[in-house]
Amino acid sequence: MRRSFLKAGAGALGGVALASNPLLQAAQQPARPNLIFMTTDGHRPDALSLNGNRILQTPNFDRIGREGIQFRNSFVTNALCLPSRATVLTGLYGHNTGCVDNQDRAIPEDVPLFTDLLRDAGYEVGLFGKAHVRDLGKRKFDYFFGYPGAATDYFWPQIVEGSLGHVEPARVYDGYVEDVVMDRAIRWLKQERTKPFCLIFWFQSPHAPFFRPRRLLDLYNGIPIAKPATFDDDLKGYPGKPRAFANADDMIGTYTKDSKTKGNCARSLEELVKDYYAGIVSADENAGRLFRALEESGQMDDTAIMFSADHGFFLGEWRKYDKRFMHEPSIRAPMLIRYPRMVRAGSTADQMVTNLDVAPTFLELAGIPVPKRMQGLSMVPILKGEQPQTWRNDWLYEYYEYPGPHDVRKNRGVRTDRYKLIHYYEPPEEFELYDLQDDPGELHNLYGNSRYASLTRDLRRRIDELRQETDDHYVFQPPGRR
């Protein structure tokens, strides 16, 4: 697979070597926007005031959607931090790069990142925040200021700094992590440059352990948090829910005797939701700081800004928290894009987009050919208000990190615009089938119902086809055996 990718990638790289062809470079320069890609960590689309949240206020993230476009069906192909970030950078499934879990995985050096292609085409690229992917700072970013994994210490974060593949040893910084990193990103943004830039900012918030900045310690005091409709349901005896879902170690207020996640246990629904919301507010405040810096430098409308998340998050549905499962709270993420030179303000789109689509979209915005081996689709036609002649009707989900934190069993599945089939494929084999049109809350598992036997066969066959289409011959290798 890697060899075939490299052949396609080499052709693309040859086609985008603008720096070696001044005529092509000059032809591309006038239309090339600056690029900003921001993600929060585990951010559900309904955790935005733009989408009607009555408790949480996110004016800066909302601005991207109000003045740009919101994709109402945006998903991730693996609801886990490291795999999702690797997919964003490469436009490839984790099974193609080996970045399948959070266990210190690195993107192979011979797999190009979309940021590599941008740099070859004359962009200046900086990455700030939660890198997570191993050795990412050693890739050729013009500037890198990030923490290698999750910043478990929000107030004295260890951060690695470097440029062009050379990084210094990690240093401890004093201050709330989002503020510290945004200070450095704004300093970099304000530098004089003759090239367009691409700024990637990956927030840590609102990831566990959910520490707030001091300025938000009393936010939401006295505000009640409503329980989700399924919060009190007893999964142990609930008809139709598989043991793989019921027995996972991700229940609010409890953990199993052998729990591996005591440090990240959510102790109550109210504490979880309020701390989660406060983390999002801290990120939104820092996004506002970045926008002010853009406006002060006169670059706001010349910059394409994309906001998304690495995955969604359970906030008490079935009394669960965290992510990993293929259920809607876990796999849905925001996708907002502002670029007034192209996008009509207040637009919406219903096409299913995924994190595979980030890399092709940025490359097309920059006027760079998209390597054929990338598995995503460019959203640029939709940004222009066009209706693409062809778009995906379904997509493949995958999850591998088992045994591991939260004890979510390996699974893969297919999601169409109406149906979802989840397959826990290792013994004991189990399935979940949902009609999302009639049952958006995924309350009624239809697997085994004779009325849906034909649909089940079709969806199982489609999983196999999608695996073939995405070159999925991966055999899971635990860390240390790669």
Residue pairs with C-beta under 8 A, 6 or more apart in sequence:
1 96
1 471
1 473
2 108
2 110
2 111
4 373
4 471
5 92
5 96
5 111
5 373
6 110
8 371
8 372
8 373
9 111
9 112
9 371
9 373
11 371
11 372
12 117
12 369
12 370
12 371
12 372
13 112
13 117
13 120
15 369
16 117
16 120
16 121
16 368
16 369
17 120
18 24
18 25
18 28
18 120
18 121
18 122
19 25
19 120
19 121
19 122
25 122
28 121
28 122
28 366
28 367
29 122
29 196
31 367
32 122
32 123
32 196
32 365
32 366
32 367
33 196
33 302
33 303
33 304
33 339
33 341
33 365
33 366
34 196
34 197
34 198
34 199
34 299
34 302
34 303
34 304
35 118
35 123
35 196
35 197
35 198
35 199
35 303
35 304
35 306
35 362
35 365
35 366
36 198
36 199
36 200
36 201
36 290
36 303
36 304
36 305
36 306
37 88
37 198
37 199
37 200
37 201
37 306
37 308
37 358
37 362
38 200
38 201
38 202
38 203
38 287
38 290
38 305
38 306
38 307
38 308
39 88
39 201
39 202
39 203
39 307
39 308
39 309
39 310
40 203
40 205
40 206
40 279
40 280
40 283
40 309
41 81
41 130
41 150
41 202
41 203
41 204
41 205
41 206
41 207
41 309
41 310
42 206
42 207
42 309
42 310
42 311
42 312
42 313
42 323
43 206
43 280
43 309
43 312
43 313
43 333
43 334
44 309
44 312
44 313
44 315
44 329
44 332
44 333
44 334
45 51
45 72
45 74
45 312
45 332
45 333
45 334
46 52
46 53
47 53
47 56
47 58
47 276
47 277
47 280
47 315
48 56
48 58
48 61
48 62
48 65
48 334
49 56
49 57
49 58
49 59
49 62
50 58
50 61
50 62
50 65
50 66
50 70
50 336
55 220
55 223
55 225
55 277
56 277
56 280
56 281
57 281
57 284
58 280
58 281
58 284
59 284
59 288
60 284
60 285
60 287
60 288
60 291
61 283
61 284
61 287
61 307
61 334
61 336
63 291
63 338
64 305
64 307
64 336
64 337
64 338
65 336
65 338
66 345
66 346
67 338
67 340
67 345
67 346
68 305
68 336
68 337
68 338
68 339
68 340
68 343
68 345
68 347
69 336
69 337
69 338
69 343
69 344
69 347
69 348
69 349
69 382
69 383
70 334
70 335
70 336
70 347
70 348
70 349
71 335
71 336
71 337
71 348
71 349
71 351
71 353
71 379
71 382
72 348
72 349
72 350
73 350
73 351
73 352
73 353
73 417
74 308
74 332
74 333
74 334
74 335
74 352
74 353
74 354
75 331
75 332
75 333
75 352
75 353
75 354
75 355
75 395
75 415
76 84
76 87
76 309
76 310
76 311
76 312
76 331
76 333
76 354
76 355
77 83
77 84
77 87
77 93
77 94
77 354
77 355
77 356
77 395
77 396
77 397
77 398
78 84
78 87
78 93
78 94
78 100
78 311
78 397
78 398
78 399
78 400
79 311
79 312
79 323
79 324
79 325
79 326
79 330
79 331
79 399
80 101
80 102
80 310
80 311
80 323
80 324
80 399
80 401
81 102
81 130
81 132
81 150
81 207
81 310
81 311
82 99
82 101
82 102
82 105
82 132
82 133
83 94
83 99
83 100
83 101
83 102
83 105
84 310
84 311
84 355
85 130
85 131
85 132
85 133
85 202
85 310
86 92
86 94
86 97
86 99
86 105
86 107
86 133
87 93
87 94
87 99
87 355
87 356
88 310
88 355
88 358
88 359
89 107
89 113
89 114
89 115
89 133
89 359
90 96
90 97
90 107
90 111
90 112
90 113
90 114
90 359
90 374
91 114
91 356
91 357
91 358
91 359
91 360
91 370
91 371
91 374
91 375
91 376
92 111
92 356
92 373
92 374
92 375
93 356
93 375
93 396
93 398
93 470
93 472
94 100
94 398
94 400
95 398
95 470
95 471
95 472
95 473
95 474
96 375
96 470
96 471
96 472
96 474
97 107
97 108
97 111
98 105
98 108
98 474
98 477
98 482
99 105
99 106
99 107
99 133
100 398
100 400
100 401
100 474
100 476
101 400
101 401
101 404
102 132
102 401
102 404
102 405
103 401
103 404
103 478
103 479
104 134
104 479
105 133
105 134
105 479
106 133
106 134
106 135
106 136
107 113
107 133
107 136
107 139
112 371
113 139
113 359
114 358
114 359
114 360
114 362
114 363
115 125
115 127
115 139
115 141
115 198
115 200
116 139
116 140
117 363
117 368
117 371
118 125
118 198
118 362
118 363
118 366
118 368
119 125
119 140
119 141
119 142
121 366
121 367
121 368
122 195
122 196
123 195
123 196
123 197
123 198
123 366
124 142
124 193
124 195
124 196
124 197
124 198
125 141
125 142
125 143
125 197
125 198
125 199
125 200
126 141
126 142
126 143
126 144
126 145
126 185
126 188
126 197
126 198
126 199
126 200
127 136
127 141
127 143
127 144
127 145
127 146
127 200
127 202
128 145
128 146
128 181
128 182
128 184
128 185
128 188
128 199
128 200
128 201
128 202
129 145
129 146
129 147
129 181
129 200
129 201
129 202
129 203
129 204
130 146
130 147
130 149
130 150
130 151
130 202
130 203
130 204
130 207
131 137
131 144
131 146
131 147
131 148
131 160
131 202
132 148
132 149
132 150
132 202
134 148
136 144
136 146
136 148
137 144
137 146
137 148
137 160
137 162
137 165
137 167
138 162
138 165
138 166
138 167
139 165
140 164
140 165
141 162
141 163
141 164
142 163
142 164
143 162
143 163
143 188
144 160
144 161
144 162
144 163
144 167
145 159
145 160
145 161
145 181
145 184
145 185
145 188
146 159
146 160
146 181
146 202
147 157
147 158
147 159
147 160
147 170
147 177
147 204
148 160
148 170
150 204
150 207
151 157
151 158
151 177
151 204
152 209
153 177
154 176
154 177
154 204
154 209
154 211
155 174
155 175
155 176
155 177
155 211
156 172
156 173
156 174
157 172
157 173
157 177
157 180
157 181
158 170
158 171
158 172
158 173
159 170
159 171
159 172
159 173
159 180
159 181
160 167
160 168
160 169
160 170
161 167
161 168
161 171
162 168
173 180
176 213
176 214
176 282
177 204
178 203
178 204
178 205
178 213
178 282
178 283
178 286
179 213
179 286
181 201
182 201
182 286
182 289
182 290
185 199
185 201
185 290
186 289
186 290
186 293
188 199
189 197
189 199
189 290
189 293
189 294
189 297
190 293
190 297
196 366
198 362
198 366
201 290
202 310
203 283
203 286
205 279
205 280
205 282
205 283
206 275
206 276
206 277
206 278
206 279
206 280
206 283
207 279
208 264
208 266
209 263
209 264
210 272
210 275
210 276
210 278
210 279
211 275
212 219
212 275
212 278
212 279
212 282
213 282
216 278
216 281
216 282
219 274
219 277
219 278
219 281
220 274
220 277
220 278
223 274
225 269
225 270
225 273
225 274
227 269
227 316
228 315
228 316
228 317
228 318
229 441
230 317
230 318
230 319
230 441
230 443
231 269
231 316
231 317
231 318
231 319
232 319
233 318
233 319
235 241
235 245
235 246
235 318
235 319
236 246
238 246
240 444
240 445
240 447
241 318
241 432
241 445
242 424
242 430
242 431
242 432
242 445
243 428
243 430
244 408
244 409
244 411
244 424
244 430
245 318
245 325
245 432
247 407
248 320
248 324
248 325
248 406
248 407
248 408
248 409
249 255
249 256
249 259
249 260
249 261
249 405
249 406
249 407
250 261
250 314
250 320
250 321
250 322
250 324
250 406
250 407
250 408
251 319
251 320
251 321
252 266
252 267
252 268
252 269
252 272
252 316
252 319
252 320
252 321
253 266
253 267
253 268
253 269
253 319
255 261
255 262
255 265
256 407
259 265
260 404
260 405
260 406
260 407
261 405
261 406
264 322
264 405
266 272
266 321
269 315
269 316
272 315
272 316
272 321
273 315
273 316
276 313
276 315
287 307
291 300
294 300
294 303
301 340
301 341
302 341
303 339
304 337
304 338
304 339
304 342
304 362
304 365
305 337
305 338
305 339
306 335
306 336
306 337
306 358
306 361
306 362
307 334
307 335
307 336
307 337
308 333
308 334
308 335
308 336
308 355
308 358
309 333
309 334
310 333
310 355
311 323
311 330
311 331
311 333
312 323
312 328
312 329
312 330
312 331
312 332
312 333
313 321
313 322
313 323
313 329
313 330
314 320
314 321
314 322
314 323
314 325
314 327
314 329
314 330
315 321
315 329
317 327
317 329
317 441
322 406
323 330
324 330
324 399
324 401
324 406
324 408
325 399
325 408
325 411
325 422
326 397
326 399
326 411
326 413
326 415
326 420
326 422
326 432
327 442
328 436
328 440
328 442
331 397
331 415
333 355
335 353
337 343
337 361
337 379
337 383
339 365
339 383
342 380
342 383
342 384
343 383
343 384
344 385
347 385
349 379
349 382
351 382
351 388
351 391
351 392
352 391
352 392
352 394
352 395
352 415
352 417
353 377
353 379
354 376
354 395
355 376
356 374
356 375
356 376
356 377
357 376
357 377
357 378
357 379
358 376
359 370
359 374
359 376
360 370
360 374
360 376
360 377
360 378
360 379
361 376
361 378
361 379
361 380
361 383
363 369
363 370
363 378
364 370
364 378
364 380
365 380
370 378
375 470
377 388
377 391
377 392
381 387
381 388
382 388
393 416
393 417
394 414
394 415
394 416
394 417
394 462
394 466
395 414
395 415
395 466
396 412
396 413
396 414
396 463
396 466
396 467
396 470
396 472
397 411
397 412
397 413
397 414
397 415
397 422
398 411
398 412
398 472
399 408
399 410
399 411
399 412
400 410
400 476
401 408
401 410
402 408
402 409
402 410
402 426
409 424
409 426
410 424
410 425
410 426
410 476
411 422
411 423
411 424
411 425
412 422
412 423
412 425
412 463
412 467
413 420
413 421
413 422
413 423
413 463
414 420
414 421
414 459
414 462
414 463
414 466
416 459
418 435
418 436
418 437
419 433
419 434
419 435
419 436
419 455
419 459
420 432
420 433
420 434
420 436
420 442
421 431
421 432
421 433
421 447
421 456
421 459
421 460
421 463
422 431
422 432
422 433
423 429
423 431
423 460
423 463
424 430
424 431
431 445
431 447
431 448
431 456
432 442
432 445
432 447
433 445
433 446
433 447
433 449
433 452
433 455
433 456
433 459
434 442
434 444
434 445
434 446
435 444
435 446
436 442
446 452
447 456
466 472
